[in-house]
Amino acid sequence: MAGPLNLGIGQFSYHRYFGDMVRWEHDPGVRWSLTDFMDRANSHCVGTVGIQTCYLTKQETERLPEIAATHGLEVILEWGHPAGLEMGKSPEAVQDLRSWIARAGRWSFPLLRVVAGYPTLRGKEPVEIQTNRLVPMLQELCREAMDFGITLALENHADFTPAELKRLIEMTDRVNLHAVLDFANAVRLGEDLTQSVHDLAPLARVVHLRDLVILPESIGDPTAPWPAAPLGCGSLDIGKALQELYNGGFSGCVLLELSHLHQNWTGKEDEVIRQSLSWLENWETFRGKRF
């Protein structure tokens, strides 16, 4: 049996409080600091947080290790929101990522989530062209990251399917390039969730976990509304997918990451996270009895 769940919360779960909203969301009318988010994560009794580098002020960036230590939280840096490397077309993004690799090395944060693109870039070119352009870029970035002792983890950001992402990682062929497996982003591209988990579990260092309420009118369009719900209250078979994940040898961190919420939970991020953590606790208890 796999060990206990290593649970955390992604800062993106509270994206509205950092001024990052989609057209289906309302502005909460207040803005949080990094410390506000860390305090909220502590209130949920998790040990790890995913920090969106684009949400940090200059001062917060300089003080990030100190703030994390004060709160007793492990940090996974998450670079690239929203469009990352723009499928290999942004030299500016490459330079920015290099700066974050160097920071992660100085701070001894060993894992850096990276993003290749965004759903709006999918279909602009054949996947093969995008993949072939990204491979040498990722090889060079991995070389630099290796010098700092950093592992890069590439997320399926509804830009690539999990199978396509797996091929990109395998073609890059670097020991310090792994995956961040986002359950919901696989579904947004019409992929079978269990098969997606099977494909990426051996490469995954982090999982982004949320449940979705699948709207019939959104199927086939990853840029359409895909509202989130508490785990076990949406359309996805999260339990089956998690079991497939651990059957595949996953031993990394599971980060709760909420996108815009279904109308039944609008504005209730804390409630959705509490319900989801409770669901995970019950699931882990059940798993322990079975295995």
BALOBA-1460 file (C-alpha; in Angstrom, 3 decimals):
// residues 291
<rec num="1" residu="m" x="0.000" y="0.000" z="0.000"/>
<rec num="2" residu="a" x="1.196" y="3.532" z="-0.784"/>
<rec num="3" residu="g" x="1.964" y="5.878" z="2.106"/>
<rec num="4" residu="p" x="-0.349" y="8.582" z="3.449"/>
<rec num="5" residu="l" x="-1.472" y="11.340" z="1.156"/>
<rec num="6" residu="n" x="0.805" y="14.362" z="0.947"/>
<rec num="7" residu="l" x="-1.853" y="17.069" z="0.637"/>
<rec num="8" residu="g" x="-1.551" y="20.728" z="-0.210"/>
<rec num="9" residu="i" x="-3.432" y="23.667" z="-1.658"/>
<rec num="10" residu="g" x="-2.574" y="25.538" z="-4.811"/>
<rec num="11" residu="q" x="-2.620" y="29.333" z="-4.604"/>
<rec num="12" residu="f" x="-4.670" y="29.284" z="-7.801"/>
<rec num="13" residu="s" x="-7.586" y="27.991" z="-5.708"/>
<rec num="14" residu="y" x="-7.925" y="31.576" z="-4.461"/>
<rec num="15" residu="h" x="-7.100" y="33.224" z="-7.786"/>
<rec num="16" residu="r" x="-9.943" y="35.757" z="-7.509"/>
<rec num="17" residu="y" x="-8.223" y="37.281" z="-4.485"/>
<rec num="18" residu="f" x="-5.154" y="37.963" z="-6.607"/>
<rec num="19" residu="g" x="-7.144" y="39.759" z="-9.306"/>
<rec num="20" residu="d" x="-7.180" y="36.779" z="-11.682"/>
<rec num="21" residu="m" x="-10.736" y="36.148" z="-12.890"/>
<rec num="22" residu="v" x="-12.454" y="34.615" z="-15.882"/>
<rec num="23" residu="r" x="-15.619" y="36.104" z="-17.338"/>
<rec num="24" residu="w" x="-17.816" y="33.752" z="-15.304"/>
<rec num="25" residu="e" x="-16.505" y="35.050" z="-11.972"/>
<rec num="26" residu="h" x="-17.170" y="38.059" z="-9.773"/>
<rec num="27" residu="d" x="-14.457" y="40.198" z="-8.218"/>
<rec num="28" residu="p" x="-14.428" y="39.528" z="-4.443"/>
<rec num="29" residu="g" x="-13.590" y="43.189" z="-3.868"/>
<rec num="30" residu="v" x="-10.461" y="42.503" z="-1.791"/>
<rec num="31" residu="r" x="-6.893" y="41.547" z="-2.607"/>
<rec num="32" residu="w" x="-4.712" y="39.145" z="-0.664"/>
<rec num="33" residu="s" x="-1.015" y="39.159" z="0.026"/>
<rec num="34" residu="l" x="1.105" y="36.014" z="-0.024"/>
<rec num="35" residu="t" x="0.907" y="35.983" z="3.778"/>
<rec num="36" residu="d" x="-2.892" y="36.031" z="3.591"/>
<rec num="37" residu="f" x="-2.822" y="32.920" z="1.435"/>
<rec num="38" residu="m" x="-0.283" y="31.186" z="3.667"/>
<rec num="39" residu="d" x="-2.456" y="31.930" z="6.703"/>
<rec num="40" residu="r" x="-5.470" y="30.437" z="4.925"/>
<rec num="41" residu="a" x="-3.486" y="27.331" z="3.955"/>
<rec num="42" residu="n" x="-2.466" y="26.888" z="7.598"/>
<rec num="43" residu="s" x="-6.107" y="27.176" z="8.639"/>
<rec num="44" residu="h" x="-6.819" y="24.139" z="6.442"/>
<rec num="45" residu="c" x="-4.005" y="22.178" z="8.153"/>
<rec num="46" residu="v" x="-2.061" y="21.249" z="5.023"/>
<rec num="47" residu="g" x="1.698" y="20.976" z="4.801"/>
<rec num="48" residu="t" x="2.399" y="22.118" z="1.245"/>
<rec num="49" residu="v" x="1.381" y="25.024" z="-0.970"/>
<rec num="50" residu="g" x="1.712" y="25.613" z="-4.681"/>
<rec num="51" residu="i" x="2.786" y="29.229" z="-5.214"/>
<rec num="52" residu="q" x="1.983" y="30.986" z="-8.496"/>
<rec num="53" residu="t" x="5.078" y="33.025" z="-9.322"/>
<rec num="54" residu="c" x="3.004" y="35.511" z="-11.337"/>
<rec num="55" residu="y" x="0.999" y="36.456" z="-8.221"/>
<rec num="56" residu="l" x="4.063" y="37.513" z="-6.219"/>
<rec num="57" residu="t" x="5.060" y="41.117" z="-5.703"/>
<rec num="58" residu="k" x="8.736" y="42.023" z="-5.906"/>
<rec num="59" residu="q" x="8.942" y="42.206" z="-2.130"/>
<rec num="60" residu="e" x="7.164" y="38.858" z="-1.693"/>
<rec num="61" residu="t" x="9.537" y="37.270" z="-4.185"/>
<rec num="62" residu="e" x="12.516" y="38.455" z="-2.174"/>
<rec num="63" residu="r" x="10.996" y="37.210" z="1.090"/>
<rec num="64" residu="l" x="9.366" y="33.987" z="-0.114"/>
<rec num="65" residu="p" x="11.670" y="31.529" z="1.717"/>
<rec num="66" residu="e" x="11.280" y="33.517" z="4.932"/>
<rec num="67" residu="i" x="7.487" y="33.694" z="4.622"/>
<rec num="68" residu="a" x="7.273" y="29.953" z="3.905"/>
<rec num="69" residu="a" x="9.497" y="29.117" z="6.884"/>
<rec num="70" residu="t" x="7.463" y="31.354" z="9.188"/>
<rec num="71" residu="h" x="4.324" y="29.445" z="8.229"/>
<rec num="72" residu="g" x="5.989" y="26.019" z="8.342"/>
<rec num="73" residu="l" x="4.895" y="25.201" z="4.790"/>
<rec num="74" residu="e" x="6.672" y="23.348" z="2.009"/>
<rec num="75" residu="v" x="6.613" y="25.271" z="-1.276"/>
<rec num="76" residu="i" x="6.154" y="24.053" z="-4.824"/>
<rec num="77" residu="l" x="6.893" y="26.936" z="-7.172"/>
<rec num="78" residu="e" x="4.451" y="27.090" z="-10.078"/>
<rec num="79" residu="w" x="5.724" y="29.064" z="-13.043"/>
<rec num="80" residu="g" x="3.914" y="29.822" z="-16.269"/>
<rec num="81" residu="h" x="0.364" y="31.025" z="-15.703"/>
<rec num="82" residu="p" x="-1.317" y="31.647" z="-18.044"/>
<rec num="83" residu="a" x="0.509" y="30.720" z="-21.286"/>
<rec num="84" residu="g" x="3.969" y="29.633" z="-20.165"/>
<rec num="85" residu="l" x="6.450" y="29.164" z="-22.993"/>
<rec num="86" residu="e" x="3.708" y="29.959" z="-25.529"/>
<rec num="87" residu="m" x="4.416" y="26.606" z="-27.186"/>
<rec num="88" residu="g" x="8.058" y="27.589" z="-27.639"/>
<rec num="89" residu="k" x="7.417" y="30.936" z="-29.305"/>
<rec num="90" residu="s" x="8.333" y="33.285" z="-26.451"/>
<rec num="91" residu="p" x="12.029" y="34.043" z="-25.832"/>
<rec num="92" residu="e" x="10.920" y="36.424" z="-23.077"/>
<rec num="93" residu="a" x="9.186" y="33.569" z="-21.267"/>
<rec num="94" residu="v" x="12.338" y="31.443" z="-21.518"/>
<rec num="95" residu="q" x="14.365" y="34.193" z="-19.881"/>
<rec num="96" residu="d" x="11.795" y="34.597" z="-17.125"/>
<rec num="97" residu="l" x="11.801" y="30.866" z="-16.470"/>
<rec num="98" residu="r" x="15.596" y="30.904" z="-16.278"/>
<rec num="99" residu="s" x="15.401" y="33.550" z="-13.576"/>
<rec num="100" residu="w" x="12.999" y="31.369" z="-11.575"/>
<rec num="101" residu="i" x="15.199" y="28.303" z="-11.989"/>
<rec num="102" residu="a" x="18.055" y="30.303" z="-10.494"/>
<rec num="103" residu="r" x="15.875" y="31.529" z="-7.620"/>
<rec num="104" residu="a" x="14.611" y="28.021" z="-6.882"/>
<rec num="105" residu="g" x="18.220" y="26.847" z="-6.747"/>
<rec num="106" residu="r" x="19.271" y="29.606" z="-4.340"/>
<rec num="107" residu="w" x="16.267" y="28.898" z="-2.118"/>
<rec num="108" residu="s" x="16.638" y="25.095" z="-2.220"/>
<rec num="109" residu="f" x="13.125" y="24.631" z="-3.598"/>
<rec num="110" residu="p" x="13.780" y="21.438" z="-5.569"/>
<rec num="111" residu="l" x="10.675" y="21.318" z="-7.785"/>
<rec num="112" residu="l" x="9.444" y="23.894" z="-10.287"/>
<rec num="113" residu="r" x="6.146" y="23.479" z="-12.154"/>
<rec num="114" residu="v" x="6.330" y="24.792" z="-15.715"/>
<rec num="115" residu="v" x="3.753" y="25.314" z="-18.431"/>
<rec num="116" residu="a" x="4.267" y="24.979" z="-22.175"/>
<rec num="117" residu="g" x="1.112" y="26.753" z="-23.343"/>
<rec num="118" residu="y" x="-2.574" y="27.404" z="-22.893"/>
<rec num="119" residu="p" x="-5.836" y="25.966" z="-24.305"/>
<rec num="120" residu="t" x="-6.180" y="28.885" z="-26.723"/>
<rec num="121" residu="l" x="-2.910" y="27.837" z="-28.381"/>
<rec num="122" residu="r" x="-4.087" y="24.293" z="-28.989"/>
<rec num="123" residu="g" x="-4.893" y="23.708" z="-32.656"/>
<rec num="124" residu="k" x="-3.037" y="26.792" z="-33.897"/>
<rec num="125" residu="e" x="-0.409" y="24.413" z="-35.257"/>
<rec num="126" residu="p" x="-0.066" y="20.636" z="-35.477"/>
<rec num="127" residu="v" x="0.957" y="19.104" z="-32.157"/>
<rec num="128" residu="e" x="4.036" y="17.606" z="-33.824"/>
<rec num="129" residu="i" x="5.334" y="21.053" z="-34.804"/>
<rec num="130" residu="q" x="4.769" y="22.416" z="-31.300"/>
<rec num="131" residu="t" x="6.433" y="19.378" z="-29.752"/>
<rec num="132" residu="n" x="9.491" y="19.511" z="-32.000"/>
<rec num="133" residu="r" x="9.969" y="23.215" z="-31.267"/>
<rec num="134" residu="l" x="9.716" y="22.675" z="-27.506"/>
<rec num="135" residu="v" x="12.063" y="19.690" z="-27.202"/>
<rec num="136" residu="p" x="15.420" y="21.498" z="-27.684"/>
<rec num="137" residu="m" x="14.185" y="24.399" z="-25.559"/>
<rec num="138" residu="l" x="13.248" y="22.069" z="-22.709"/>
<rec num="139" residu="q" x="16.538" y="20.191" z="-23.039"/>
<rec num="140" residu="e" x="18.470" y="23.405" z="-22.519"/>
<rec num="141" residu="l" x="16.277" y="24.493" z="-19.616"/>
<rec num="142" residu="c" x="16.669" y="21.083" z="-17.987"/>
<rec num="143" residu="r" x="20.442" y="21.353" z="-18.323"/>
<rec num="144" residu="e" x="20.398" y="24.696" z="-16.532"/>
<rec num="145" residu="a" x="18.005" y="23.358" z="-13.897"/>
<rec num="146" residu="m" x="20.278" y="20.364" z="-13.314"/>
<rec num="147" residu="d" x="23.141" y="22.708" z="-12.490"/>
<rec num="148" residu="f" x="20.965" y="24.114" z="-9.683"/>
<rec num="149" residu="g" x="19.676" y="20.720" z="-8.519"/>
<rec num="150" residu="i" x="16.157" y="21.548" z="-9.747"/>
<rec num="151" residu="t" x="13.550" y="19.199" z="-11.210"/>
<rec num="152" residu="l" x="11.159" y="20.703" z="-13.750"/>
<rec num="153" residu="a" x="7.630" y="19.308" z="-13.900"/>
<rec num="154" residu="l" x="5.602" y="20.058" z="-17.015"/>
<rec num="155" residu="e" x="1.837" y="20.348" z="-16.563"/>
<rec num="156" residu="n" x="-0.856" y="19.211" z="-18.971"/>
<rec num="157" residu="h" x="-2.353" y="22.703" z="-19.114"/>
<rec num="158" residu="a" x="-5.146" y="21.810" z="-21.553"/>
<rec num="159" residu="d" x="-2.503" y="22.535" z="-24.186"/>
<rec num="160" residu="f" x="-1.440" y="18.890" z="-24.587"/>
<rec num="161" residu="t" x="-3.336" y="15.729" z="-23.773"/>
<rec num="162" residu="p" x="-1.619" y="13.546" z="-21.153"/>
<rec num="163" residu="a" x="-0.484" y="11.136" z="-23.882"/>
<rec num="164" residu="e" x="0.960" y="14.031" z="-25.921"/>
<rec num="165" residu="l" x="2.668" y="15.435" z="-22.850"/>
<rec num="166" residu="k" x="4.144" y="12.037" z="-22.053"/>
<rec num="167" residu="r" x="5.616" y="11.896" z="-25.565"/>
<rec num="168" residu="l" x="7.046" y="15.416" z="-25.218"/>
<rec num="169" residu="i" x="8.724" y="14.486" z="-21.928"/>
<rec num="170" residu="e" x="10.079" y="11.240" z="-23.367"/>
<rec num="171" residu="m" x="11.415" y="13.023" z="-26.466"/>
<rec num="172" residu="t" x="13.130" y="15.612" z="-24.274"/>
<rec num="173" residu="d" x="14.821" y="12.681" z="-22.510"/>
<rec num="174" residu="r" x="16.146" y="14.453" z="-19.419"/>
<rec num="175" residu="v" x="16.173" y="12.814" z="-15.991"/>
<rec num="176" residu="n" x="15.052" y="16.035" z="-14.293"/>
<rec num="177" residu="l" x="11.962" y="16.576" z="-16.448"/>
<rec num="178" residu="h" x="8.781" y="15.105" z="-14.983"/>
<rec num="179" residu="a" x="5.059" y="15.900" z="-15.075"/>
<rec num="180" residu="v" x="2.361" y="17.708" z="-13.153"/>
<rec num="181" residu="l" x="-0.830" y="15.754" z="-13.774"/>
<rec num="182" residu="d" x="-3.950" y="17.928" z="-13.787"/>
<rec num="183" residu="f" x="-7.028" y="15.707" z="-13.660"/>
<rec num="184" residu="a" x="-9.477" y="18.352" z="-14.847"/>
<rec num="185" residu="n" x="-7.342" y="19.565" z="-17.761"/>
<rec num="186" residu="a" x="-7.293" y="16.047" z="-19.186"/>
<rec num="187" residu="v" x="-11.081" y="15.943" z="-19.124"/>
<rec num="188" residu="r" x="-11.353" y="19.403" z="-20.705"/>
<rec num="189" residu="l" x="-9.613" y="17.943" z="-23.784"/>
<rec num="190" residu="g" x="-12.046" y="15.043" z="-23.950"/>
<rec num="191" residu="e" x="-9.649" y="12.452" z="-22.591"/>
<rec num="192" residu="d" x="-10.627" y="9.498" z="-20.431"/>
<rec num="193" residu="l" x="-9.512" y="10.381" z="-16.913"/>
<rec num="194" residu="t" x="-8.463" y="6.913" z="-15.787"/>
<rec num="195" residu="q" x="-6.442" y="6.303" z="-18.947"/>
<rec num="196" residu="s" x="-4.853" y="9.735" z="-18.608"/>
<rec num="197" residu="v" x="-3.787" y="8.947" z="-15.057"/>
<rec num="198" residu="h" x="-2.426" y="5.604" z="-16.213"/>
<rec num="199" residu="d" x="-0.365" y="7.362" z="-18.910"/>
<rec num="200" residu="l" x="1.185" y="10.034" z="-16.688"/>
<rec num="201" residu="a" x="1.298" y="8.537" z="-13.177"/>
<rec num="202" residu="p" x="4.834" y="7.100" z="-13.571"/>
<rec num="203" residu="l" x="6.123" y="10.548" z="-14.621"/>
<rec num="204" residu="a" x="4.096" y="12.685" z="-12.192"/>
<rec num="205" residu="r" x="5.651" y="14.483" z="-9.239"/>
<rec num="206" residu="v" x="2.563" y="16.574" z="-8.451"/>
<rec num="207" residu="v" x="-1.165" y="16.205" z="-9.049"/>
<rec num="208" residu="h" x="-3.563" y="19.126" z="-9.434"/>
<rec num="209" residu="l" x="-6.853" y="17.807" z="-8.123"/>
<rec num="210" residu="r" x="-10.363" y="19.138" z="-8.579"/>
<rec num="211" residu="d" x="-13.762" y="17.789" z="-9.510"/>
<rec num="212" residu="l" x="-15.751" y="19.234" z="-12.406"/>
<rec num="213" residu="v" x="-19.416" y="19.624" z="-13.202"/>
<rec num="214" residu="i" x="-19.393" y="18.756" z="-16.893"/>
<rec num="215" residu="l" x="-21.783" y="20.940" z="-18.875"/>
<rec num="216" residu="p" x="-22.995" y="19.335" z="-22.122"/>
<rec num="217" residu="e" x="-22.470" y="22.574" z="-24.036"/>
<rec num="218" residu="s" x="-18.791" y="22.713" z="-23.010"/>
<rec num="219" residu="i" x="-17.810" y="19.287" z="-24.299"/>
<rec num="220" residu="g" x="-15.278" y="19.632" z="-27.105"/>
<rec num="221" residu="d" x="-14.200" y="23.151" z="-26.133"/>
<rec num="222" residu="p" x="-11.497" y="23.457" z="-23.428"/>
<rec num="223" residu="t" x="-12.007" y="27.243" z="-23.308"/>
<rec num="224" residu="a" x="-15.705" y="26.917" z="-22.407"/>
<rec num="225" residu="p" x="-16.994" y="26.860" z="-18.798"/>
<rec num="226" residu="w" x="-15.790" y="23.838" z="-16.800"/>
<rec num="227" residu="p" x="-16.947" y="24.724" z="-13.289"/>
<rec num="228" residu="a" x="-15.398" y="23.100" z="-10.243"/>
<rec num="229" residu="a" x="-17.159" y="21.410" z="-7.339"/>
<rec num="230" residu="p" x="-16.083" y="19.794" z="-4.063"/>
<rec num="231" residu="l" x="-14.496" y="16.407" z="-4.578"/>
<rec num="232" residu="g" x="-17.213" y="13.796" z="-4.919"/>
<rec num="233" residu="c" x="-19.867" y="16.368" z="-5.871"/>
<rec num="234" residu="g" x="-18.999" y="16.705" z="-9.556"/>
<rec num="235" residu="s" x="-19.034" y="14.524" z="-12.639"/>
<rec num="236" residu="l" x="-15.619" y="12.862" z="-12.302"/>
<rec num="237" residu="d" x="-14.863" y="9.494" z="-10.728"/>
<rec num="238" residu="i" x="-12.132" y="10.932" z="-8.532"/>
<rec num="239" residu="g" x="-11.830" y="7.814" z="-6.366"/>
<rec num="240" residu="k" x="-11.146" y="5.544" z="-9.324"/>
<rec num="241" residu="a" x="-8.640" y="8.004" z="-10.767"/>
<rec num="242" residu="l" x="-6.797" y="8.336" z="-7.457"/>
<rec num="243" residu="q" x="-6.595" y="4.571" z="-7.119"/>
<rec num="244" residu="e" x="-5.120" y="4.367" z="-10.620"/>
<rec num="245" residu="l" x="-2.648" y="7.075" z="-9.618"/>
<rec num="246" residu="y" x="-1.356" y="5.158" z="-6.623"/>
<rec num="247" residu="n" x="-1.417" y="1.862" z="-8.489"/>
<rec num="248" residu="g" x="0.994" y="3.583" z="-10.886"/>
<rec num="249" residu="g" x="3.481" y="4.228" z="-8.103"/>
<rec num="250" residu="f" x="2.776" y="7.913" z="-7.480"/>
<rec num="251" residu="s" x="4.389" y="9.218" z="-4.280"/>
<rec num="252" residu="g" x="4.298" y="12.980" z="-4.795"/>
<rec num="253" residu="c" x="2.104" y="15.820" z="-3.584"/>
<rec num="254" residu="v" x="-1.608" y="16.237" z="-4.298"/>
<rec num="255" residu="l" x="-2.537" y="19.917" z="-4.548"/>
<rec num="256" residu="l" x="-6.167" y="20.967" z="-4.452"/>
<rec num="257" residu="e" x="-6.569" y="23.519" z="-7.234"/>
<rec num="258" residu="l" x="-9.932" y="25.167" z="-7.831"/>
<rec num="259" residu="s" x="-10.895" y="26.751" z="-11.108"/>
<rec num="260" residu="h" x="-14.011" y="28.935" z="-11.279"/>
<rec num="261" residu="l" x="-16.712" y="27.380" z="-9.137"/>
<rec num="262" residu="h" x="-20.065" y="25.973" z="-10.152"/>
<rec num="263" residu="q" x="-22.985" y="28.260" z="-9.341"/>
<rec num="264" residu="n" x="-23.908" y="26.089" z="-6.350"/>
<rec num="265" residu="w" x="-20.598" y="27.046" z="-4.707"/>
<rec num="266" residu="t" x="-19.897" y="30.501" z="-6.154"/>
<rec num="267" residu="g" x="-17.732" y="32.514" z="-3.786"/>
<rec num="268" residu="k" x="-17.279" y="29.571" z="-1.417"/>
<rec num="269" residu="e" x="-13.657" y="28.593" z="-1.955"/>
<rec num="270" residu="d" x="-13.088" y="27.784" z="1.716"/>
<rec num="271" residu="e" x="-16.150" y="25.556" z="1.883"/>
<rec num="272" residu="v" x="-15.159" y="23.681" z="-1.276"/>
<rec num="273" residu="i" x="-11.648" y="23.113" z="0.067"/>
<rec num="274" residu="r" x="-12.946" y="21.938" z="3.460"/>
<rec num="275" residu="q" x="-15.361" y="19.506" z="1.834"/>
<rec num="276" residu="s" x="-12.672" y="18.256" z="-0.516"/>
<rec num="277" residu="l" x="-10.155" y="17.682" z="2.278"/>
<rec num="278" residu="s" x="-12.820" y="15.793" z="4.236"/>
<rec num="279" residu="w" x="-13.614" y="13.690" z="1.162"/>
<rec num="280" residu="l" x="-9.912" y="12.878" z="0.741"/>
<rec num="281" residu="e" x="-9.606" y="11.897" z="4.391"/>
<rec num="282" residu="n" x="-12.554" y="9.508" z="4.004"/>
<rec num="283" residu="w" x="-11.145" y="8.134" z="0.758"/>
<rec num="284" residu="e" x="-7.773" y="7.484" z="2.362"/>
<rec num="285" residu="t" x="-9.432" y="5.707" z="5.293"/>
<rec num="286" residu="f" x="-11.335" y="3.503" z="2.837"/>
<rec num="287" residu="r" x="-8.147" y="2.855" z="0.876"/>
<rec num="288" residu="g" x="-6.393" y="1.804" z="4.070"/>
<rec num="289" residu="k" x="-9.106" y="-0.747" z="4.820"/>
<rec num="290" residu="r" x="-8.953" y="-2.202" z="1.332"/>
<rec num="291" residu="f" x="-5.186" y="-2.502" z="0.942"/>
